[in-house]
Amino acid sequence: MRLSGLLCAAVVGALVVAAVPASADPLVGAPGAGDPYYPLDGNGGYNAGHYDVTIDYDPPSHQLTGTARMDATATQALRIFDLDFDGPDVRMVSVNNLPAAFDRNGEHELTVTPLLPLLPGLPFTVTVDYAGTAANTEGDGWTYAPSGGAFVSGEPHSATTWYPLNDTPLDKATFTLHASVPAEWEVVSTGVRTQNTVTGAKRNVTWETHQPVLGYLTTVAIDHYSYLEQRRANGTPLISAFAPNAASNWETEQRLPEILDFAEALYGPYPFDTAGGIYVDADVKFSLETQTRPIYAPWTDLPTVVHEIAHQWWGDSVSVRQWSDICLNECFASYTADYLWPERMEGKDIDADYRETIRKNRDDPKFWDIPLENPGAGNEFTSVYYRGPLFLHALRKQVGDDIFFTAVREFNVAHAYGNASMPEFRAFMQLKSHTDLTGFLDAWLNSTSPPPDVYLFPGTLSD
């Protein structure tokens, strides 16, 4: 995610952290995955493998009718389990094609009671039929566009507004979307488009995401889109969509092959089978790294595109284990866009930029008061943007370019399509470093005051 300039230092949201209630019944799946920031996100008792979502959306009325099927494997015996869903009214639930009882409770819990208990280690399917208004959340799920269209965007909870899922970073799954809209509208999503046909008054579109994806990294966007279709030199298809008043971004998106090549040289092979962008014209305050095809706000510029493309490696392919690990996502995306691209593609002296940034902010307590590692619930999207790039540049100077770039590439490739944590990253960098990084990493990641000069100006930064 890249915030608009007005929000870069803002605190996004306010959360109440509570422990996940433990169930006394061993046949009941936990109602949350236990993330310290969002303890009731996700669910226990199963692992999702694939989501197959079918929706019919009517732009004038914003009516959404959906059927979502989750293919999963039980990790324990289950007579009750939960899904995360904050969307329209649920009409029916079935498990293994048998009717199941259900109840909606809490902020987003859909509690399901199968007719027959599920056995550990065995696959099962759960299907949810739902219908109602796709409510405008203005940046945390469905957002209405000026044209009358709509799209889904938001981190970390947007997926629950349009289909039920196991909404935790720890449970990635592949994803297929089948969407039906009036024939004059277009539908864009993540992955590869395998169908786009008009029959009578309806357009039917299918998008398939073949690599595992997190819920907030899926999207559906409905508008009168125009398309820019390109290919990388290796043949990877690139499809980008532009809402009616977003054509000003066309020239920037034409540089997508170049941007992908740049990021690939840094972090290893592009991890997905397609790429592109979705340029909306609604008044949203952030752009978001939806997998393979980011959502771009109207204020998007070249650094924003570089930022969201870097997220395809840091955040999408390699995802956080917990939201306290958010620096892995945003520190790397911000460093790529704000430091590495200007240095390597525009010839800027980023060492000088670093020193100037430190000079301006060294004596400002607010600049340092939120730690990069474990910033706290509600503070995830703050310091990682403005101080994260400084940390990575200082780390690079501390260990040297050869070690830094080799290590971050190896770390990313080793965790591709999975999860990683800041403690794992720290341990990996220490393994590759010739010197003890304990003090350096503590000062930059855990302290709420400026690092000592020895860590603030390591290597050539001290010149």
HELIX and SHEET records of a PDB file:
HELIX    1   1 SER A  158  THR A  161  5                                   4    
HELIX    2   2 GLY A  215  LEU A  217  5                                   3    
HELIX    3   3 ALA A  247  ASN A  249  5                                   3    
HELIX    4   4 TRP A  250  GLU A  253  1                                   4    
HELIX    5   5 LEU A  256  TYR A  267  1                                  12    
HELIX    6   6 LEU A  302  ALA A  310  1                                   9    
HELIX    7   7 TRP A  323  ASP A  325  5                                   3    
HELIX    8   8 CYS A  327  TYR A  335  1                                   9    
HELIX    9   9 THR A  336  LEU A  340  3                                   5    
HELIX   10  10 TRP A  341  GLU A  346  1                                   6    
HELIX   11  11 ILE A  350  ASN A  361  1                                  12    
HELIX   12  12 PRO A  365  TRP A  368  1                                   4    
HELIX   13  13 SER A  383  TYR A  386  1                                   4    
HELIX   14  14 GLY A  388  VAL A  399  1                                  12    
HELIX   15  15 ASP A  401  ALA A  414  1                                  14    
HELIX   16  16 MET A  422  LYS A  432  1                                  11    
HELIX   17  17 THR A  438  LEU A  445  1                                   8    
HELIX   18  18 ASP A  453  LEU A  456  1                                   4    
HELIX   19  19 GLY A  459  SER A  462  5                                   4    
SHEET    1   A 2 ARG A   2  LEU A   3  0                                        
SHEET    2   A 2 PHE A 286  SER A 287 -1                                        
SHEET    1   B 8 LEU A  98  PRO A  99  0                                        
SHEET    2   B 8 ASP A  89  VAL A  95 -1                                        
SHEET    3   B 8 PRO A 123  THR A 133 -1                                        
SHEET    4   B 8 GLN A  63  ALA A  74 -1                                        
SHEET    5   B 8 TYR A  46  ASP A  58 -1                                        
SHEET    6   B 8 ALA A 173  PRO A 182  1                                        
SHEET    7   B 8 LYS A 202  VAL A 213 -1                                        
SHEET    8   B 8 VAL A 192  THR A 199 -1                                        
SHEET    1   C 3 PHE A  81  ASP A  84  0                                        
SHEET    2   C 3 GLU A 109  THR A 113 -1                                        
SHEET    3   C 3 ALA A 101  ASN A 105 -1                                        
SHEET    1   D 4 GLY A 141  TYR A 144  0                                        
SHEET    2   D 4 ALA A 150  SER A 153 -1                                        
SHEET    3   D 4 VAL A 220  ASP A 223 -1                                        
SHEET    4   D 4 GLU A 186  SER A 189 -1                                        
SHEET    1   E 4 SER A 226  ARG A 231  0                                        
SHEET    2   E 4 PRO A 237  PHE A 242 -1                                        
SHEET    3   E 4 ALA A 275  TYR A 279  1                                        
SHEET    4   E 4 ILE A 295  TYR A 296  1                                        
SHEET    1   F 2 SER A 319  VAL A 320  0                                        
SHEET    2   F 2 ASN A 419  ALA A 420  1                                        
END                                                                             
